[in-house]
Each structure stands twice: as structure tokens, then as C-alpha cells.
Amino acid sequence: MRIGIDVGGTNTDAALIGDGGQVLATVKSPTTEDVTGGVAAAIAGLGATEASAVMIGTTHFVNALVEAARLEPVAAVRLGLPATAALPPLVDWPDRLREAVEGAVYLCHGGHEYDGTPISALDPGELRRVAADIRARGLRTVAISSVFSPVSADSERQAADILAAELGPEVHLSLSHEIGRVGLLARENATIVNAALRPLAGRTVAAFAEALAVAGIRAPLFLSQNDGTLMDVDHARRYPVATFASGPTNSMRGAAYLSGLTDCAVVDIGGTTTDVGILNGGFPREAAGEALVAEVRTNFRIPDVLSIGIGGGSIVAADGSVGPRSVGYRLTAEALVFGGGTLTATDLAVAAGQAVVGDPARVTGVDHERPLKIIAERVAEAVDRMRTSAAPLPVVLVGGGSILVGELPGFADVRRPDHYEVANAVGAAIAQVGGEVDRVFSGPRESVLAEAKNEAVARAERAGARAGSVRIVDVEELPLAYLPGDATRVRIKAVGDLDLEKIDA
């Protein structure tokens, strides 16, 4: 049996999945400030005393960035002189985040051109002086970025070796070629964010492990990544930024599992917002190019999600408009059906007979038709904006707030599967192991694709996928006409089933 857990800002959802894939139990529990209590309570609510594995998805790290809280000051080391000096690290960050994260900024020699030609030679003496200053400032985490490191990561690796030797194992190092894609500033930003979260990641992973111990569960622990695959706890401590979008990703993966659909639109309606994403082959479509996270430009892997301000706690105005203001986690105190004085979207659903929560008598006579029609139209418009063709597109509704929607104008196939309210926890429980290749290859197309696919499969198996279960789920080719030798940027993703025997070994 597997236990899937999704730790949100308000609720911690959990699901117990049997060996045959059936959902055996589900539960919602309030999220606690220390994380441990909420997770332990959710596991206890499932009634499980043992499991083969526990998978956790969390918004803990992205919430820390949004709130500019619990972040560690970072030493940002960029390799690229004499180029790149005009736009130093953190140049495009909002002031409140920059103040929380900026420990020191260093511009050093190194880096490569787009064809792999060195910009300048790495200077070991320069890096040792940087290390001495980092030590003097008492900084504990370092972000290393280099020009075109996805093409050639030599400069970053050499710099990391020098800094690690000088600073010792107690200082965390984050390397940009392991985190982001081509595009210096966005990749550097993602690396700095990751570095700022490293100490918090260590504490959070330890709290999750403690919660399992409190619940008496002795099983391997994994965390969900942005792309719907799993990572072990060591990887999670090193790359907390890889969890940022695990919430909506788990919801979409859970929607696919519960509905039996692999290609569809998923509408996840929570208490404050509605997230709309597209599933291709059972995995979320990824955002192209850069993504804004807490007003910081990044370019790591993240699902393509459109969010609108409609949820179960959305406040209904006098003119019948709904949202974006919401009572949020205060829903059970402020909504009319719970004895409060605020008309919310949940009250509309109860008045229309679409849900039975609280005291339905308190919303008798509430005009629900027009506001619910507006909600359905806005959600349908969001789905329409996400689609890429006019072909019929099934829509799967999940999340506790999905009681707001019955039919969507323009979409004939709308489904709300069993256990829709905990689709995020189900998505965590059924997650697989992935491997991705994203780099520049040279040579004939067929041999390049074969090499990249083999490398992606090998990476998935090294990450814990069972041999023979790995399949290619996404292939993207981008010919680079300005490079010699038939150069092509290839991105290939492979996924496979988790091999617990390999993990235990």
C-alpha cells in the first residue's frame, strides 16, 4: 500500500492506495505550523499502520518564497567576466525578496559562449578570495551560475570543487546547470531561490520523517516534483525548488488516475483560486520559456497552469459578481451555511442543491442562478484559453470547490470522479520516477534522438525506476541553425514505476 499526502496552506490531504490501485481511504486534516502535527494527524485519520512507501507533495517552499520568510541569505557567484557585468545577480528581484535573500554578490571569470568556447579562464585564486569573504560574512549557502552552463558545465563544476574545499561541508552549494535551462538571468534566479531554501528544506524533510515516526510508519519517504515524478529525501534537500508546483501537478495527475483519462483539461477548484491545466499522456503540459514565481523570473520545469480568482470561499458581491476576494480558511466561520454573515460561492452551491454542507436552511431564497452561471462561464473561458485546438476536450473537475460547477458552456464531456476532493493526495501516491535530458547534441537526427532517449531512460533508472517499466513521454527538438555540426537542442522526458527493492538496496 502507498500513502499519498499533499500539504497545503490550509489543509493536509491524505489518501491510502492499495496494491491493486484502489483508493482505500481518504482524509482531510488542518495543516499545522510545525508541519509534523498535520501530517501525523492525516496519517492517523487513514487508519494505516504500515505502507510500502509514502509520497508527499508540499507548497511549503513556494509559500516561504511568496511570504519572503524562512529564507537564508545567499552568496551569489556568477562566472562570466569580462562579460555580464552590466546586469549583476538579483538585478530584477522585488525589493522585499532581495533584502531577504541577498547575502553577497560576486562576479568572477569563467563561463562559455553558446558554442562551448570559453569566455575566459577560471581563476582559482579569485575563487579562493571569494570563499574567504563568504566565510567572513558567515554565509551558509552559495548559488553558482555560469554563462551557457547547460551547454558546458565545466566552469560551474570546477568552481564548486574549489569553493567546497575552502568552505567545508557545512556550506550548501547550488549549481545552475542542475536547476534551470538556457537563459542566464532566469536560470541564475532559480538557483539563488534554491540556495535560499536549502536550510529550510533540511528542516522540513526532517519534520516529514518525524511525522512518519510519530505515526509508526516505517517506509521510504519521497517528495513530489513539479513534473509529477518523485524524488528521494536527499534530492529534496538539495533541490527544494523542484517542489514548487507539486500541488497543482499532483491534482492533475490524480485527476487523470481517478477519471481514467490521459489527455484532458483539469480544473482544480480550491478555496480561493481555480487552477486550470492540460494533461498530455497523463502528465501536465509544461510551461514554455520563463515563469514568474513570487515576481521572480525563473526557467526551471513547471506545469503550464492558468489561475483565476474563483473558489469555494470567494465572496459574492451585491451585483452578483464572484471573487477574487475570498474568506479563505475562514470559510467554516464566515459562510452563511456555517452561521457566518458573508455570502460565499459555497453558499450558492448549497442553495442550488449542488452540495450539502452546513445548514442549507440558512440560504433558502438566495439568488444563486446568475452568480453560478457567471462562475461556469469564467471557468469555461479559462479552459478555452488553455486549449491548443478546436478538437473536443474532456474536462475533469477536482478539488473541494468543484461543487460550484455542474456544466461548462462549450464543453460536452465534464466529469467529477470519485474522491475528487483529494485528487492531489491521490496524485502524490501514484507518482512515478522520471529522468530528463535537456542539452545540445550534434550529429544526424536519428542518432541524436537515440542517444538522448537512452540517456533519459538511464537517468530514470538511476533515480529509482524499475528496469523495463520506463517509457518516453515527451520529446522536444529545437534545431540551432547558428551552431555548426547539425546542432540541436533536445529535451526528452522518461518515466517509470518506482522500484522499492532498488531504493531499499
Secondary structure as GFF3:
##gff-version 3
##sequence-region A 1 505
A	DSSP	beta_strand	2	7	.	.	.	ID=ss1
A	DSSP	beta_strand	11	17	.	.	.	ID=ss2
A	DSSP	beta_strand	23	30	.	.	.	ID=ss3
A	DSSP	alpha_helix	36	46	.	.	.	ID=ss4
A	DSSP	beta_strand	53	58	.	.	.	ID=ss5
A	DSSP	alpha_helix	60	67	.	.	.	ID=ss6
A	DSSP	beta_strand	74	81	.	.	.	ID=ss7
A	DSSP	alpha_helix	95	101	.	.	.	ID=ss8
A	DSSP	beta_strand	102	109	.	.	.	ID=ss9
A	DSSP	alpha_helix	124	137	.	.	.	ID=ss10
A	DSSP	beta_strand	141	146	.	.	.	ID=ss11
A	DSSP	alpha_helix	154	167	.	.	.	ID=ss12
A	DSSP	beta_strand	172	175	.	.	.	ID=ss13
A	DSSP	three_ten_helix	176	178	.	.	.	ID=ss14
A	DSSP	alpha_helix	184	215	.	.	.	ID=ss15
A	DSSP	beta_strand	221	224	.	.	.	ID=ss16
A	DSSP	beta_strand	230	232	.	.	.	ID=ss17
A	DSSP	alpha_helix	233	238	.	.	.	ID=ss18
A	DSSP	three_ten_helix	240	243	.	.	.	ID=ss19
A	DSSP	alpha_helix	246	259	.	.	.	ID=ss20
A	DSSP	beta_strand	264	269	.	.	.	ID=ss21
A	DSSP	beta_strand	274	280	.	.	.	ID=ss22
A	DSSP	beta_strand	283	284	.	.	.	ID=ss23
A	DSSP	beta_strand	291	293	.	.	.	ID=ss24
A	DSSP	beta_strand	296	298	.	.	.	ID=ss25
A	DSSP	beta_strand	305	308	.	.	.	ID=ss26
A	DSSP	beta_strand	314	316	.	.	.	ID=ss27
A	DSSP	beta_strand	322	326	.	.	.	ID=ss28
A	DSSP	three_ten_helix	328	330	.	.	.	ID=ss29
A	DSSP	alpha_helix	331	334	.	.	.	ID=ss30
A	DSSP	three_ten_helix	336	338	.	.	.	ID=ss31
A	DSSP	alpha_helix	345	351	.	.	.	ID=ss32
A	DSSP	three_ten_helix	360	363	.	.	.	ID=ss33
A	DSSP	alpha_helix	369	386	.	.	.	ID=ss34
A	DSSP	beta_strand	395	398	.	.	.	ID=ss35
A	DSSP	three_ten_helix	400	404	.	.	.	ID=ss36
A	DSSP	beta_strand	414	415	.	.	.	ID=ss37
A	DSSP	three_ten_helix	420	422	.	.	.	ID=ss38
A	DSSP	alpha_helix	423	429	.	.	.	ID=ss39
A	DSSP	beta_strand	433	441	.	.	.	ID=ss40
A	DSSP	alpha_helix	445	462	.	.	.	ID=ss41
A	DSSP	beta_strand	471	479	.	.	.	ID=ss42
A	DSSP	beta_strand	488	496	.	.	.	ID=ss43
A	DSSP	alpha_helix	500	504	.	.	.	ID=ss44
###
